[in-house]
């Protein structure tokens, strides 16, 4: 049960007291908890010590593992409507996309709203407090898709970085997406500027931020890549795209542009610390060094890369070179889950497989999912349990059968496969209690999502 002792009628400060184990975002810690007030962390309580000043609530965390809120750096919310689509199963990326583009062209505004809520609730349940979403489908009256995502995020209570995606290079011009899924460059640029001015929050504690995110080298024009980079610099927002995900993408870039994907990105003016890319599987040693020197962020999407047979991100080498490393669940049609804590486990195992068990630990995986992912998104106010950081907190209870007989709580969190957080706080407000998302009728959400998913599949 969710146990909080209330000491006053109007709680203002909360002591999350004596956790079973703590991960700060950078390392394991043996403190006696944290104090939260005004939406931020105000005290770290040393072992055997007590808080100073007034405490209004005490949360008994003796059965909980305490972490910063997990941060997801790459997703496609709308894909929660097309999980396990028969025509898309057991295919490589390009064939997978060709089978799903016509389906996604039928997305409606209500579908965007429902799928966004489903994705955000699923993430919250898994301990995620901040997520980046890459939305690039604007067909079928979806001009205000970003607006709908903002509404969903506010209703659920998560922090979001909404990457205004784009596709402008259709099949007839040598691209991959069909015409009905693309927009003209002028429309893309106008709406990109609109959503930045309307929604982008600046400074510490921001709940909604906007990034600009042409989908990939095989779906946008060179002019759009360049103009987007200029607008991002002008408006001081981040850039995001898919890059080096598959060997097919590499062949496309060599045939169309005469260069590999990273060199193409550099020619477009994107190779700098304001950029993060999803996947980053097929980089060679020289490119890894370039990415590190430029301080580019990389989102490791282990399950998606395994499902589509894309390969394994060279994350350890990228981080050693200086690149910022984070974790993403990717779209829920290539995962097909949006559970971030299980994705952290997959990242740990895949990096161990690529390198060795000693070179990448459970603590490294947790670091990538917290402070690492925060760095990827350019945030210095989330991802750590430190004084002054946002009070984004996740608590896992190791009380299920899978944990019986386990010893190290932080190791058990991943090795024994935690899948659902017990309590989650965002900005000092509880959003999950006793594994239930507050204020959300999950059963109703499931029913409506299923109805809309069937409509989409039938082309209604």
C-alpha positions, 0 to 999 in steps of 0.5 A: 500500500501507498503509505504516507504519514501526514503531519499537517492538513496541507502538505508542503514538504515530503520526506521520502524516508529510508529507502531500501536502496537508492540510485542517484542518477550517477551511482548507488547511494546509502542515504536515508532518503530525500526531502521534496518541497515546491516541486524540487528536491530540497534535501538529501538526508545522510545515513542516520540523519534527520531533515532540517526544517519543517516536514509535512509528510513522511513517505515510508520507503523501507520496502522501495528502491528509489530512483530519479524518474526514468527518461525516455528519449525516443518514441512514436506515440501513435504507433501504440495503435499498430502493435503486432500488425500481421503485415509488419511482423518479421520484416526489416525496417524498410519493408516494415515501413512500407507495410505501415505507411498506408495504415498510418496515413489513416490516422485521425485526430481522435486516434492521436489523442488516444494513442498519446494517452496510452503511450504516456500512461504505459510509460508512467506505469514503468517509472518514466516521468519525461519522454520525447516523442517523434511525430512525423505523420501529418496526413488526414487532417493531422495538422495539429497533431502536436497540439493534441499531444500537448493536451494529452501530456498535460492531462496525464501529468508527464514532462514531454519533449515533442519532436515536430517531425516531418517527411517531404521526400515521397516515393516519386522523388526517390524517397520511401514514404508514399505521397499521402503521408508527406507535407511540403517544406513550406507547410512544415517550416511554418508549423514548426515555428508555430509550435515552438512559439506556442508550446516550448517552455524554457528554463528549469522545470519545463513540462513541455518542450519542442524539438525539430525532427525531420524523420530520416535521410530517406524521407526528407529533402536536403533543403528541408534538413538545412532549413530545419537546422537554421530554424532550430538555431534561430529558435534555440531548440534541439534537433532530432532524427533517425540515423544509421539505423540499418545498412539499407539506410547506409546504401540509400545515402551512398546512392543518393548523396554519395556519402555515409549517413553521418557525413550527410548529417554533417553536410546539413549542419547538424553535427553539434551538441544540440542534436540527438539521433535515434538508434546509431547502430552503424557507425564506424570508429572514425564516426564514433570519434566525430560524434563524441567530439561534437557531443551529439546525443545517441538514443539506444533502442535495443528492443526495436533494433533486435526486432527489426534485425538492425544490429547493436548500438556501439554505446560503450564506445560512443560514450567513451568517445564523448557522445551522450548516451540515453535509452528509448523505447522507440515506437510501439509497433517496432518494440512492441512495448512502451515499458521503459524499465524493461527497455533498460534491462534490454539495454543492459543485456545487449551492451553486455553481449556486444562488449562483456559483462564487466564493461557494462553493468546494471548501474550503467544501464540505470545511469543511461536511463536517468542522467544520461537521457537527461543529457541527451535531451539537453536537460540539467534539471532532471535525471538526478536525485540532487538538491535543486533538481526537479522532484521527479521520483520513481519507487519500485517495490520488490515484493513480487515472486520474481524477486523472492530470494534476490539480494542486491536491490538495484541489481534485482531491479533489472536482473529479476525484471521489474516491470511496473513502478509502485509510486511515481512523482512528477514535479513533486506531485504523485502521479502513480500510487500503489501501481495505479495512475492517478485520475486515469480510467485505464480500462476505459482508455484500453477499450477506446484504444482497441476500437480505434485500432480496429478502425485504423486497420480496416481503413475506416 
